Amino acid sequence: MSDDLASLQYRTKGGQKAPVIIRTRGHRLEGVWHSGSPLGMILSSLRGIIVGVPRNLTQAAGMYNTLIKSDEPALIVGV
């Protein structure tokens, strides 16, 4: 995702865009500590992609409305 989607607009000098919204299920704490959550890895490994983690459906709707209007790829870790 970070190689193709995030750099497409830059590599084509704005000629092509990838307005993609990827939705996943919410994260769970797999271990006893917060470091057991995969969210830290997601935030640090996806460069150039918007990552949204809404708390409730109202925030999720606002994020989706904003992302639909933009030309950027995004990952929503869902409610």
KAZISUL-V399761 format. One record per residue. N is the residue number from 1. RES is the residue in one small letter. OMEGA is omega in whole degrees, 0 to 359 (NA if undefined). Layout:
BEGIN
n: <N N>
res: <RES RES>
omega: <OMEGA OMEGA>
END
This chain:
BEGIN
n: <1 2 3 4 5 6 7 8 9 10 11 12 13 14 15 16 17 18 19 20 21 22 23 24 25 26 27 28 29 30 31 32 33 34 35 36 37 38 39 40 41 42 43 44 45 46 47 48 49 50 51 52 53 54 55 56 57 58 59 60 61 62 63 64 65 66 67 68 69 70 71 72 73 74 75 76 77 78 79>
res: <m s d d l a s l q y r t k g g q k a p v i i r t r g h r l e g v w h s g s p l g m i l s s l r g i i v g v p r n l t q a a g m y n t l i k s d e p a l i v g v>
omega: <184 178 187 185 186 185 183 182 179 182 182 180 178 182 178 179 181 180 185 172 178 182 177 177 180 182 175 173 184 181 178 185 178 180 176 180 179 184 178 178 179 182 183 185 182 179 176 179 178 178 180 177 182 178 183 183 178 177 179 179 177 178 180 179 179 183 178 180 183 179 186 174 183 175 177 176 200 175 NA>
END
